[in-house]
Every structure is written in C-alpha cells, then in structure tokens.
Amino acid sequence: MAEGGEGDSGLIVASVPEGQRKLMCIQYPGFVDNVDRAINSLGGMKSIEKVYYEKTHVLEARLRPEDRFCKPVVGRSLPVTNLVLRVRRRRGRSSGEGGKGGEVGGSGERCSGPDTQVEVLGMVRLTYQFKGMADFQVLPPGLNQVPYKAEALDPSIFQISEPFYDAFEDRGVPLFLPPWAFSKFDKPSNYASRPDFQHKVTGNQVPGSSRQRRQVFAIGITFDHKGPVPSKSHPDLPEVPALHQTKLEAVKKLFEERPIWSRGWIQYRTKLPNVIVRR
C-alpha cells in the first residue's frame, strides 16, 4: 500500500498501486445474512471464478441450490469503473470531566488524531447485475417424517414403495417432468394484443378459384359447379394416336367405376408411365 496525505479535515487516503487488487462486484438478488450460503447459491467459488475468467458465461443464482427443480436467476456482466473503499471513523470519548475531546490515552489525556481514515482496497472493473425476474419455481414433493421418504404430489402417479424405474418405466403412468423454463423472457414486456381474426369466405374465394388456368385443352371444374360433369374431352384436343387407344380404354374403365381419380392412383392401376398419364 502506498502512503497518502492528510488533509485539513484530518482525512487520510491510502491508494492501491496500479494494476493490483482487481475486484469484481456481484449485486446479489436478495438480503445476505449468511455469506457462505449466498456463495453456495451462486455455485461456489469455482463457478464464480469460471464465470469471471471466461467472460462469456452468465452468473446463475439458485435460491434453493439443493433443489434440482429450482429455476436460476440469471445475472449478466456490466463493465464499470468503481473503487472499493474501507472507511474508519474514530469516535471521541470524554475524559471524565464532561468535556468533549478525542480518544483518551492510557494516562487519561486526550489523544489527537484524524477523525476519518479511508483506505482503497481495490478497483472494480466488472459488475454482475440480476435485473431479470425469477421464473416460476417448481416445488418438489416434501419430506415425510420417515427419513429419506418423500411424499408424492399425487399418490396415484408415484408410489413410494416401488422402485423408481419400475414405477415410471414399466407402467404407463404420466411422468412428473416439469419444463425447464415456463417463460421465454426474464424481463417484463408489453404485449400488444391483436383483435380476433375474422375471415369471410365469398363466392370467388373457394378452393381452386385463384389458381391460374393451364394453357392446355383441359376442362376445369370448381367446387361450386352445378352443371353436368363433362363426359368427353375438349373438342379442340387432337386425336389420340392408335398406339395409345388401348391405354385410353383402360383409363375410361376406371372413370366408369367412379368419377374422381388421382393421377398417382391412375398410374398405379393402369401401370402406365407418368409421361403418358400426364398427357
């Protein structure tokens, strides 16, 4: 520690040499009564050191570290430039004669000295803040009076007397598997509700009406067609070659059985190539 100077008000400041005593600050999301338990909820000193040196991880605080279903609160790093100070103030005591004075020495006389002493312990370059909210916490079954025996949320789901594997794998019972996270974000945000979607189907919005007509000699039939179904091909369609007459007769027999066939089913029944069926 380098020595500092004394001011007019009796203030002594001790500075830290540059490049030494680099510290980190953790704004713990709660009131800390036990420092060891607070460090344990952060994963221990090894987890804190790993997060600090790798710089890419977030610091997780599990309010119930012994509970496997506890959803951690995420803390993210924030670069800062702060100092950690230790301030000591001496309180004066009277000499027994009702007078006010400084600290009394061994001989009963008042000792003169600085009222406040400030010591710089180190510099903080990184602070972890927990600005997000804690997600929904999943509470596991509690413990019974019998040691190492848990109480199930629903006795019909989990039978304590049976082994874990037999109760959940050999029988078709629902699994008690809570989700990893209930919400997508850990910060509150405004949700813009949209009005109810209303869609009115008009006469020209039936399926197939918006499809572009094929530039071939095909006859299109819509769902709202009320006239007779065409029984012959388009009059401008060229004559089928004599080579394909037998194949055409096979297709006609299919349509005599029922009026609607898919192209794939026609190809399967007639064993015709896809090129001929498309024609």
Secondary structure, DSSP 8 states (H G I E B T S, - for coil): -B---B-TTSEEEEB--TT--EEEEEE-SS--S-HHHHHHHTTHHHHHHHHHHHSSS-EEE-SSTT-TT---EEEEEEEEEEEEEEEEE------SSS---SEE-TTS-EE---SEEEEEEEEEEEEEE--S----------B-SSTT-B--SSTTT--TTS-HHHHHHSS--------S-S-S-SS---------------GGGSTTSSS---SSS-----TT--S----S--TTS----GGGHHHHHHHHHHHHH-S---HHHHHHHH---HHHHH-
